[in-house]
Amino acid sequence: MTTDSSRPLYRMKADFFKTLAHPARIRVLELLSEREHAVSEMLPEVGIEPANLSQQLSILRRAGLIEGTREGLSVSYTLTSPKVADLLVVAREILTGVVANQVELLDGESGSRT
C-alpha cells in the first residue's frame, strides 16, 4: 500500500481495508499478533497451499503490515506495529456486538410468533 499524499485519506483507508479483506491474511495477522512465526509454522494454521500463503504474505509485506527475516532457508514474519493486533481486537469486539444484536433480533422475532 503506497502512501500517496495527493489521495484523500478515505481512499487510503479503503485501500488499507481492501488489503485486510481476505480470510488468509486476517488469519496470518492473528497468528503474528501472538508472536513471530516462520512460514512453515503458519501453513497448517492458515490452511492454504504454500504458494498461496506466499502470495498473501507478499501482499501484507507490500502494505507495510508485516516484515520478514530470513534465517537460513526459513523466513520468519512479525507485525510492523502492535496497533495491527489492536485493530484485530477492536474488529472482534465490533463483530461480537453485531452478532449479539442479531441474536437479540432473532430472539425477539421468534418470541413474537408464539
RAMOWO-V952896 format. One record per residue. N is the residue number from 0. RES is the residue in one small letter. PHI is phi in degrees with one decimal (none if undefined). Layout:
# RAMOWO-V952896
N & RES & PHI
N & RES & PHI
This chain:
# RAMOWO-V952896
0 & m & none
1 & t & -83.9
2 & t & -91.7
3 & d & -116.0
4 & s & -66.0
5 & s & -84.4
6 & r & -86.8
7 & p & -62.9
8 & l & -58.7
9 & y & -63.8
10 & r & -71.0
11 & m & -64.8
12 & k & -64.2
13 & a & -60.6
14 & d & -63.6
15 & f & -59.8
16 & f & -69.3
17 & k & -63.5
18 & t & -61.2
19 & l & -80.0
20 & a & -79.6
21 & h & -150.8
22 & p & -55.9
23 & a & -66.3
24 & r & -68.0
25 & i & -61.5
26 & r & -62.9
27 & v & -59.9
28 & l & -64.0
29 & e & -61.3
30 & l & -61.4
31 & l & -73.0
32 & s & -68.6
33 & e & -79.7
34 & r & -175.7
35 & e & -64.5
36 & h & -133.8
37 & a & -80.7
38 & v & -56.1
39 & s & -62.2
40 & e & -74.4
41 & m & -77.0
42 & l & -51.1
43 & p & -68.2
44 & e & -74.0
45 & v & -85.5
46 & g & 75.0
47 & i & -128.1
48 & e & -66.2
49 & p & -53.9
50 & a & -65.1
51 & n & -68.8
52 & l & -61.6
53 & s & -59.1
54 & q & -64.1
55 & q & -66.3
56 & l & -63.2
57 & s & -62.4
58 & i & -62.8
59 & l & -66.0
60 & r & -66.6
61 & r & -61.4
62 & a & -77.2
63 & g & 80.5
64 & l & -90.2
65 & i & -135.2
66 & e & -139.1
67 & g & -112.4
68 & t & -128.8
69 & r & -83.6
70 & e & -128.8
71 & g & 68.5
72 & l & -89.2
73 & s & -98.6
74 & v & -121.0
75 & s & -110.0
76 & y & -120.4
77 & t & -137.9
78 & l & -73.7
79 & t & -81.3
80 & s & -150.6
81 & p & -66.2
82 & k & -65.2
83 & v & -64.4
84 & a & -64.3
85 & d & -61.5
86 & l & -60.9
87 & l & -65.6
88 & v & -65.0
89 & v & -63.6
90 & a & -60.1
91 & r & -62.4
92 & e & -62.6
93 & i & -61.7
94 & l & -64.3
95 & t & -61.0
96 & g & -64.7
97 & v & -62.8
98 & v & -63.6
99 & a & -60.8
100 & n & -65.0
101 & q & -65.5
102 & v & -63.9
103 & e & -59.9
104 & l & -62.2
105 & l & -65.5
106 & d & -62.7
107 & g & -64.9
108 & e & -67.9
109 & s & -71.4
110 & g & -71.3
111 & s & -77.8
112 & r & -85.4
113 & t & -86.3
